[in-house]
Amino acid sequence: MKPVKPDEALAAIIGSEPLPRTEVTRRVWDYVRGHNLQDPANKTFIQADEKLCQVFGGKERVSMFEMTRLVFEHVA
C-alpha cells in the first residue's frame, strides 16, 4: 500500500508521518478505543471528542462506516 500523508487535523490524532491506509484506520481505531469514544449503547457509533470532531467535519456522532470516509478526506 502506498503511504498517505495526514493533514494537520488528522495528524493530531495519528501523527504526521506518511502511513498506509490500513495503518491510518488502525491508529484511528486505537485512538477511539483508547479514549473510550464508542457509544456504549451502540458500539457501531463513535462519539467524537474535540480532535475527532475536526476530522468528522463538526459532527459529534458518526457511524463506524461513515468514519472511514470522513477520515480519508484528510489524507493526501
Secondary structure, DSSP 8 states (H G I E B T S, - for coil): ---B-B-HHHHHHH-SS-B-HHHHHHHHHHHHHHTT-B-SS-TTEEE--HHHHHHTTT-SEEEHHHHHHHHGGGB-
